[in-house]
Every structure is written in structure tokens, then in C-alpha cells.
Amino acid sequence: MKTKGYAVKAARAPLEPFTFDRRNLLDQDVALDIYYAGICHSDIHQAREEWGPAIFPMVPGHEIVGRVS
């Protein structure tokens, strides 16, 4: 499933548009249409690699508003 987001591609890099493939949904998964996503301070620490090594590209943000589709 093609998905659009904003990613940092290296520590301290700016967010930029990013398209990636998600795996297919499994029986126990829930599909969401995400309308809004927020970035909290822990996302900023992670994207700056301030808490240790991180995996890039990274799509930060876990504070979401949406609807189960």
C-alpha cells in the first residue's frame, strides 16, 4: 500500500515529503484514515538522534486524529 508522509532522512535533517510502501493489513489490524498528525517533543528528540542511534528514513509523529476505515 503506497503511503505519503513527511520524513527525516538523517539526524537533524528537515522534514520532506516521502512516499513508502506499507505491508498489507492482517486480520488483527485496523485501517485508519488519518486526517491530522502531530509531532511531540519525543519525536523531535528521536529525529535529532538525541536518545541514541535511530533508523532513517524516519516518519515522526504518533499523535493522530482520524477515522477507522
Buried (B, 14 or more C-beta within 10 A) or exposed (E): EEEEBBBBEEBEBEBEEBEEEEEEEEEEEEEEEEEEBEBEEEBEBBBEBEEEEBEEEBBBBEEEEEEEE
